């Protein structure tokens, strides 16, 4: 087992090496403003037996949980997903996936509503990359509390209170990634806490390596346009007596667009709500590639949505160019297939659908560098399970909004220490695309949640009995009317036949 603990500060943040003390495999320092990433690399043989069996049948698996609470991200930890529970996987045997996967997910995370992969998962576009995933699953999951309890029982050694304490800290994490590497037979658990005041403290454990980094973004003169520079201090606990200075750079596909957006449903919503995105800038990122000579930009803004099965987008509605223009949309670039446009929510097994929409920012007025603008994405609600009172409130997670820009020809993006791939949307672009992320801001500043809520009319359970009685009465009256009409026709036909027979006999 290996552990990598990284404090990532913003440009201009720093800490003096003299403020760090290392004693007996423990590092201590003052509180600093930083994002905290903690990554555990665990060999397959160190996992519980049921997980070993499950992963042995899997080519790759990526579980990504994102908190619905807004958080401040720091470069290079900028890759984002909509809030909730995401899974991307490829079975070990082509097109064959174990039904144990859904059961195991429920044991790990609690209320996971997938029945079987064949019924609940959706297919992803296949490409030639060996790292691409074949299937996707998503659902809302507010907390990691069930996973924390499971890990305490199955991963923490007995009487190890520090293990339980560290697991409890996951309740405040912004995200958790669990990725299985079939080539190396290891699983990586990566937790991220947002940029805030963090105490510098870590302790090594026997029999595995612990590396601690206190790093900040740097901009050396030799830095290429597509690279991120990092400098700071590195320490291997139990091996180093003092932190070592370091400086390095790497190519990164995920960058900060230095703009923001919020999302809300326009009112009144009804059964066909419109999700409005309010973006702070209509200009591409300042460090993105310039315009081509023919006038076409090499950057375009996109919104990637993971819609639970209660709501869906209609690809036919989003294929009308004039309608898209009126909503500041360019085109629907991807939607999960198939999407049932008629089924009510309570009979569906599929998790929902993913949608990638290219946005169309309006041009800035002459002499203006940027301006706020809006884009509107039309959605449709399914009929929901009846409820008391006749209304239900549903939450739709914020989309991920980014500018996708083409890197210069010949630019390569090898894996880096903070690489995050298999996000659903990255597989829909070529390998040379750079994602400039637009920071999500809650529309309601008092809630600090990255979800859009809408109140939906449903069948009122308190009045359902009258509906049942009324339906039964209507069906019975209809049946009686049909029988009466058939009898009337029969009697009239029989009378006419008798009259005709008597007439002939005379």
ZAGURO-303517 format. One line per 8 residues: number of its first residue (from 1); their letters; for each residue x, y, z of C-alpha. Coordinates in steps of 0.001 Angstrom, whole numbers, plus 500000, padded with zeros to 6 digits. Layout:
# ZAGURO-303517
NUM) A) X Y Z; ...
This chain:
# ZAGURO-303517
1) XXXXXXXX) 500000 500000 500000; 501210 503498 499119; 499893 506891 500132; 500394 510284 498521; 499201 513337 500453; 499339 516612 498530; 498586 520134 499688; 498073 522287 496584
9) XXXXXXXX) 498238 526049 497031; 497389 528849 494663; 499912 531000 492832; 501562 533258 495405; 500920 530958 498378; 504020 529496 499973; 505414 528004 503174; 508917 528215 504541
17) XXXXXXXX) 510752 524873 504928; 511745 525960 508438; 508070 525910 509443; 507935 522137 508790; 509032 519612 511414; 509578 515888 510769; 509892 513571 513747; 509473 509821 513994
25) XXXXXXXX) 507629 509413 510707; 505300 512371 511383; 505229 515699 509567; 503747 518811 511179; 503331 522378 510045; 501128 525454 510425; 497683 525827 508893; 497875 526852 505261
33) XXXXXXXX) 495386 527764 502560; 495381 524787 500201; 493351 522084 498544; 494125 518654 499997; 494358 515496 497898; 494905 512137 499615; 495555 509121 497359; 495850 505511 498510
41) XXXXXXXX) 497168 502866 496116; 496077 499400 497251; 497076 496074 495702; 494202 493880 494582; 495230 491123 497012; 494819 493554 499960; 491108 494060 499273; 488231 491998 500724
49) XXXXXXXX) 487677 488743 498816; 484340 489770 497278; 485971 492873 495759; 488872 490812 494412; 486449 488492 492628; 484426 491371 491204; 487408 493355 489940; 488995 490217 488491
57) XXXXXXXX) 486138 490221 485931; 486611 493911 485059; 488904 495513 482508; 488584 498957 484091; 486296 500629 486583; 486059 504243 487708; 483754 505390 490498; 483543 509150 490934
65) XXXXXXXX) 481480 510783 493659; 481081 514575 493730; 479524 516587 496547; 476614 518858 495694; 478125 521576 497928; 479965 524278 495986; 483716 524257 496405; 486770 526199 495244
73) XXXXXXXX) 489116 524215 492974; 492831 524819 492440; 495001 524101 489399; 495837 521367 488445; 492919 519768 490383; 490309 521336 488093; 488551 518411 486381; 484858 518445 487322
81) XXXXXXXX) 481745 516295 487058; 478107 517043 487936; 477290 516356 491622; 476353 512761 492413; 477570 509191 491969; 479185 508321 488622; 480440 504962 487401; 482326 504192 484180
89) XXXXXXXX) 483368 500624 483460; 484321 498052 480865; 483731 494334 481510; 486608 491881 481302; 484741 489781 478742; 483390 491693 475769; 479773 492796 476331; 479435 490613 479440
97) XXXXXXXX) 479081 492310 482827; 478608 490630 486179; 475252 491150 487870; 477190 491193 491158; 478297 494736 490356; 475011 496380 491350; 474830 494334 494559; 478401 495272 495464
105) XXXXXXXX) 477752 498959 494763; 474793 498865 497158; 476954 497235 499832; 479622 499910 499378; 477566 503063 498970; 474095 502270 500269; 471091 503436 498280; 472269 502593 494761
113) XXXXXXXX) 469163 501937 492688; 470591 499927 489777; 469017 496486 489361; 471406 494831 486880; 474030 496411 484584; 472131 495236 481509; 468983 497082 482621; 470383 500130 484427
121) XXXXXXXX) 473642 501052 482656; 473940 502906 479352; 476511 502434 476607; 479250 504941 475804; 480713 505582 472354; 483571 503157 471689; 486919 504310 470342; 490293 502713 469780
129) XXXXXXXX) 491701 503754 473165; 492391 500888 475540; 491580 503245 478431; 488084 504142 477252; 485071 502790 479100; 482060 501069 477611; 479254 501695 480129; 478027 504522 482319
137) XXXXXXXX) 475828 504837 485394; 474752 507866 487440; 472458 508730 490311; 472161 511352 493007; 474028 510459 496212; 474199 513143 498873; 476642 511565 501305; 479506 509066 501661
145) XXXXXXXX) 478339 507995 505134; 477530 504419 504064; 480891 504022 502340; 482658 505358 505439; 480938 502755 507635; 481791 499962 505161; 485457 501005 504963; 485790 501171 508750
153) XXXXXXXX) 484650 497563 509044; 486444 496079 506039; 489574 498199 505497; 490652 499509 508902; 492706 497182 511148; 491196 496460 514546; 491883 499082 517234; 493265 501524 514632
161) XXXXXXXX) 491458 504680 515718; 493458 506903 513358; 492093 504974 510359; 488511 505550 511531; 489209 509221 512201; 490600 509755 508700; 487636 507975 507155; 485267 510216 509103
169) XXXXXXXX) 486924 513213 507431; 485535 512009 504077; 482176 513416 505124; 483639 516870 504364; 485356 515878 501094; 484414 517508 497796; 485009 514373 495751; 486085 510753 495940
177) XXXXXXXX) 487552 508780 493027; 488011 505010 493033; 489801 503639 489959; 490877 500085 489191; 494003 499556 487082; 493756 496038 485621; 497257 496201 484143; 498909 496772 487528
185) XXXXXXXX) 496232 495009 489619; 495869 497997 491939; 493009 500204 493021; 493482 503912 493676; 491309 505836 496116; 491651 509600 495776; 489818 512014 498078; 489822 515775 497545
193) XXXXXXXX) 489052 518506 500057; 488436 522053 498775; 490751 525043 498933; 490542 526253 502528; 492659 526416 505672; 494240 522985 506184; 496509 521847 509051; 499722 520256 507793
201) XXXXXXXX) 499902 516910 509561; 500486 513327 508429; 501887 510132 509948; 503448 507182 508159; 502403 503599 508826; 504522 500485 508903; 504900 498456 505717; 503844 501121 503257
209) XXXXXXXX) 505251 504291 501756; 503828 507739 502592; 504819 510750 500506; 503740 514282 501468; 503891 517229 499083; 503253 520898 499860; 503037 522399 496394; 501891 525575 494700
217) XXXXXXXX) 501313 526657 491133; 504375 528267 489564; 505125 529994 486256; 508759 529525 485266; 509929 531274 482104; 510432 527944 480321; 506779 526943 480779; 504938 525990 477576
225) XXXXXXXX) 501433 527300 476923; 499831 523867 477481; 501803 523134 480664; 501223 523690 484381; 504221 524567 486559; 504501 523247 490131; 507030 523994 492861; 507212 523249 496562
233) XXXXXXXX) 508396 520686 499093; 508358 516867 499016; 508924 514498 501934; 508923 510698 502204; 507940 509961 505798; 510208 507541 507622; 512954 508181 505078; 513613 511947 504884
241) XXXXXXXX) 514693 514057 507828; 513716 517318 506114; 511571 518315 503128; 513233 518501 499730; 512543 521385 497321; 511100 520421 493947; 510004 522050 490710; 508437 520380 487700
249) XXXXXXXX) 505908 520959 484932; 503549 518787 482921; 500955 519072 480181; 497409 519328 481500; 494107 518978 479661; 492093 520632 482451; 492566 524376 482932; 490800 527284 484669
257) XXXXXXXX) 488689 529478 482361; 488535 532184 485088; 484806 532673 484603; 481696 531342 486304; 478134 530234 485674; 474937 529465 487570; 471903 527348 486639; 468201 527603 487426
265) XXXXXXXX) 464840 526533 486040; 462746 529247 484468; 459322 529723 486020; 456659 528572 485567; 458127 525126 485016; 455216 522744 484456; 456137 519402 482922; 458508 520982 480364
273) XXXXXXXX) 461058 522966 482389; 463820 525019 480807; 467247 525019 482446; 468817 528455 482082; 472594 528857 482319; 473889 532323 483235; 477550 532672 482192; 479794 535515 483280
281) XXXXXXXX) 481799 535727 480043; 481184 535140 476349; 484918 535208 475543; 487190 532154 475233; 489828 531785 477945; 492584 534372 477556; 495295 531685 477353; 493444 529501 474872
289) XXXXXXXX) 494541 529051 471246; 493941 532055 468972; 491422 532182 466156; 492151 530370 462934; 493003 532329 459829; 489598 531560 458306; 487863 533308 461203; 486552 530212 462955
297) XXXXXXXX) 487481 529936 466586; 489308 526880 467868; 487371 527062 471159; 483696 526401 471777; 481682 526358 475034; 479813 523207 476053; 477463 522029 478768; 477573 518374 479831
305) XXXXXXXX) 474493 517173 481747; 473844 513921 483577; 470063 513788 483832; 468447 511296 486240; 465580 509324 484778; 462979 511777 486139; 463929 514235 483390; 465183 513973 479809
313) XXXXXXXX) 466091 516004 476737; 464366 515441 473397; 466935 515024 470624; 464303 515826 467973; 463503 519158 469600; 467236 519924 469794; 467757 519265 466081; 465987 522427 464841
321) XXXXXXXX) 468664 525055 463976; 466299 528026 464329; 465058 526828 467703; 468625 526264 468914; 469662 529753 467820; 466833 531292 469871; 468216 529525 472967; 471880 530452 472319
329) XXXXXXXX) 472676 526842 471479; 474713 525597 468534; 473965 521883 468394; 473280 518730 470344; 476620 516930 470125; 475790 513785 472110; 472884 512138 473891; 472574 508693 475427
337) XXXXXXXX) 470766 506212 473184; 468071 505114 473439; 465964 507532 475510; 462342 506496 476056; 460254 509624 475536; 456996 508226 476935; 457692 505922 479904; 456866 507173 483431
345) XXXXXXXX) 459739 507339 485891; 458514 504526 488145; 458682 501847 485428; 462151 502712 484102; 465264 500707 484979; 467803 502780 483003; 469562 505385 485179; 468803 508317 482882
353) XXXXXXXX) 470768 510029 480126; 473884 512104 479450; 473694 515115 477162; 476455 517233 475584; 475235 520545 474152; 477414 523054 472333; 476551 526601 473405; 476500 529675 471180
361) XXXXXXXX) 477770 532819 472943; 476554 536103 471491; 479242 538440 470132; 480362 541290 472363; 479408 544852 471443; 482130 546865 469761; 484677 548036 472299; 483600 545509 474945
369) XXXXXXXX) 485832 542627 475955; 483197 540342 477488; 479622 540270 478709; 477217 538068 480639; 474930 535874 478608; 472432 533066 478983; 471766 529761 477281; 468555 527771 477725
377) XXXXXXXX) 468277 523985 477543; 464713 522629 477186; 463959 519494 479220; 460948 517284 479859; 459717 515667 483064; 458385 512147 483281; 455265 511173 485210; 456440 510509 488755
385) XXXXXXXX) 455316 508231 491559; 452122 509535 493281; 452707 511440 496521; 450734 513045 499333; 449737 516606 498533; 449956 516225 494767; 453485 517655 494375; 457074 516386 494502
393) XXXXXXXX) 460292 518391 494530; 463105 517039 492388; 466748 518091 492162; 468695 518143 488903; 472493 518384 489300; 474361 521303 487790; 475969 520502 484456; 479682 520819 483816
401) XXXXXXXX) 480370 523878 481655; 483686 524255 479833; 485389 525625 476763; 486813 522838 474614; 489853 524114 472735; 492089 522451 470184; 495711 522281 471291; 498466 523206 468889
409) XXXXXXXX) 499313 520518 466369; 501794 518025 467762; 500973 518768 471418; 500833 515609 473505; 499230 515016 476903; 500933 512091 478629; 499618 511031 482057; 500564 513428 484836
417) XXXXXXXX) 500547 513067 488654; 497102 514691 488893; 495574 513218 485751; 491846 512530 485789; 490370 510796 482755; 487222 508782 481976; 484853 511592 482929; 482192 510792 480362
425) XXXXXXXX) 482594 513955 478317; 486361 513730 477682; 485818 510611 475575; 483573 512638 473252; 486519 514797 472115; 489836 513977 470510; 492909 513378 472644; 494328 516838 471914
433) XXXXXXXX) 491410 518785 473385; 491984 521083 476371; 489074 521661 478754; 488856 525147 480260; 486435 524755 483150; 483896 527427 484061; 483394 527576 487827; 479844 526688 488991
441) XXXXXXXX) 478207 529173 491357; 474969 528393 493247; 472015 530382 491936; 470805 530581 495536; 473704 531929 497589; 472012 530908 500843; 471976 527185 499997; 475492 526798 498506
449) XXXXXXXX) 474249 523718 496618; 474986 522885 492986; 471533 521530 492195; 468492 523065 490501; 465168 522254 492142; 461751 522126 490538; 458304 521391 492059; 456452 518820 489977
457) XXXXXXXX) 452704 518025 489970; 451964 514334 490603; 448942 512225 491455; 447733 513102 494966; 447593 509914 497058; 444918 511488 499236; 442631 511695 496206; 443783 508509 494499
465) XXXXXXXX) 440874 506486 495908; 438394 508783 494148; 440337 508319 490943; 440202 504524 491335; 436482 504593 492120; 435745 507009 489301; 437770 504935 486844; 435969 501738 487877
473) XXXXXXXX) 432555 503412 487532; 433487 504845 484116; 434692 501449 482895; 431521 499749 484174; 429239 502329 482560; 431141 501976 479312; 430819 498194 479469; 427055 498411 480143
481) XXXXXXXX) 426635 500865 477266; 428508 498577 474848; 426462 495531 475960; 423207 497501 475632; 424147 498568 472094; 425023 494992 471121; 421731 493682 472544; 419801 496429 470747
489) XXXXXXXX) 421441 495532 467446; 420750 491844 468038; 417097 492423 468911; 416542 494743 465963; 418238 492297 463626; 416228 489359 464975; 412887 491233 464626; 413615 492224 461037
497) XXXXXXXX) 414555 488605 460206; 411254 487301 461659; 409229 489920 459763; 410953 489025 456492; 410286 485303 457120; 406561 485916 457786; 406273 488037 454659; 407746 485272 452486
505) XX) 405445 482611 454020; 402360 484653 453057
